[in-house]
């Protein structure tokens, strides 16, 4: 079964994610407390998605739920990639 991907929504999500990570940094997306050292804060990922949905042209239909889930996974993958890169740079 093919994945449903809304390319305009994905581009908006990436743009808002990059803007937010440039302004606040990687640590903004990580939990400050907890057992795991680098744990992604789900509410911050949802913030990026909600912002992209709100900024969307009101004449466009709401993206399919699978398209939203795909974008959620893309943001998480990018955060994991950046955390792994930061860990390699610090020597952890």
Protein Blocks (a to p, Z undefined) as FASTA:
>chain_A
ZZdddfklmmmmmmmmmmmmmmnommlmpcfbdjblbacdfklmmmmmmmmmmmpcfkbc
cddfklmmmmmmmmmmmmmmmmmmmmmmnoZZ
